[in-house]
Amino acid sequence: MSNPIDDVPIRDSMIRLGQLLKLSNLVEDGVEAAELIKNGLVKVNGEIEDRRGRQLHNGDSVSVNGQTVRVVAPKAD
């Protein structure tokens, strides 16, 4: 059985991976985010991501420790 995916609304059209991890409470701080990413424990859209500055956009999903969140950006005018 798969875990539910939580939507994480963002203010702009893009957010960086490290920021999303903190915003979604998947990590407590940037140091923890960097460690998880460095150790290959973070997946973006199902693929291991090693760049903390990776840009995420509407619909991208991020998985860490069995939890998955999806980026929800505001609709463009």
N, C-alpha and C positions, 0 to 999 in steps of 0.2 A: 504494500500500500504506500502510495506516495504522500509526502507531506504537503500541506496546503501552501500556496504561494501568497505571501502578503504583498499588497500594493504599497509602494512608498511614493507619495506625491512629492515632486520637486518644484521649485519656483521658476526655474529657467528651462530652456530646452535641453540642457546638458548638465551632467554632474560627473565629477571624477570618482573613480572607484573607491579610493580611500575615504572620501567625504561621504559616499553612500553607505559604506560599512558603518561609519559612526552615526549617521542620521537614522539608519534603520535599527540601531542598537545591536548589531551583530558583533560589534567590538566596543570596548570601552574607550579606546583612544587610538591615536595615530600609530603609536609604537606597536600595539597589538595588531593593527591592520597590516603594518609593514611586515611583521613576523609571519603572519598567516599567508600573505601574498608570496613572500620570499620562499616559504616552505611548500609552495604549490598546493595550498589547501583552499584556494578561492577559485571558483569557476564562474565564467561569464558566458551566458548562452550555451552552457554545457561543456565549455572548453577551459582548461586551466589557464589562468591569466597571471602573468608575472610583472605587470606594470601597474603600480599604484595610481599613476596618473591617467590610466585608461579612461577615455571619455565614454560615458554611458548616455544613451538616449531613450526616449519613450519606447517601452516594450522590452528593453533589455532585462534579462534576469541574472541574478547573482546568487550563488549558492555557497554556503559556508557551514561546516559542521551539521549537515543535514537540514539546514534551514534555507529557504529560498525566498527572495524578494524580487519584485518586478518594479522597474522604474515607470512612474506615471508622470509625464510632463504636461504642462498646460497646453491646451489646444491653440494652434497658431491662428491668428486672426486673418 
